[in-house]
Amino acid sequence: MRRLYLSMGLIALLAALSALHVWHLNDFTGQLTAQLTQAQALAEGEDWEGAARLTRQAKERWMGHQGYLHTTLHHNDIDAVLISLDETLAFLEGAEKQTAEYAAANARLLTQLELLVEAELPTLTNIL
């Protein structure tokens, strides 16, 4: 009987840790999304320097969480977000400002962040 209780306790612990992970990832990506959305608004208002500053800060936050991210997520997903961050920064810091290309790259980055959380949710699609 002790083994049953121990097994149920371990399952409950794993479920709680999974829920905590999804909550933290959702909060973290939500903050990055807000920052990148604000950067896009600045770029649309021709404040390229402010947009680049916010995007750099978002990249620094992303890099600051690398240990956690590499422990809990697929490496390809993490690398894809990093590449997209670099791509958006390149559009912001380049000599020729291309609003449409930057907006497309930023939209792709925001979608990647949203999909990171979606992939971690315990849905039937993710389980199968």
C-alpha angles and dihedrals in degrees: 000000000000091000091054092052091045091050092048090048092051091049090050090048092050091048091050092048091049091051090048090050093051091047093050094045091049091050093046096047090043090058091048091048091052091049093048092046089053089049090054091051089052091049091051087053089052093251093133094161093054091047091050091049092053092046091050089051090051090051091049090052090049091050090047090060096048094113093053093041095049090049096051109026140051112276092226091058092049092048092048091055091048091050090049091050090052090047093052090047090052090055091048097046098039121109093241111057111216109188097185095048092047091049091051093048092047092048090052090050092050090050091051090053091050092049092052090065093040091055091055097051116106096242128147090249092055094045095051 
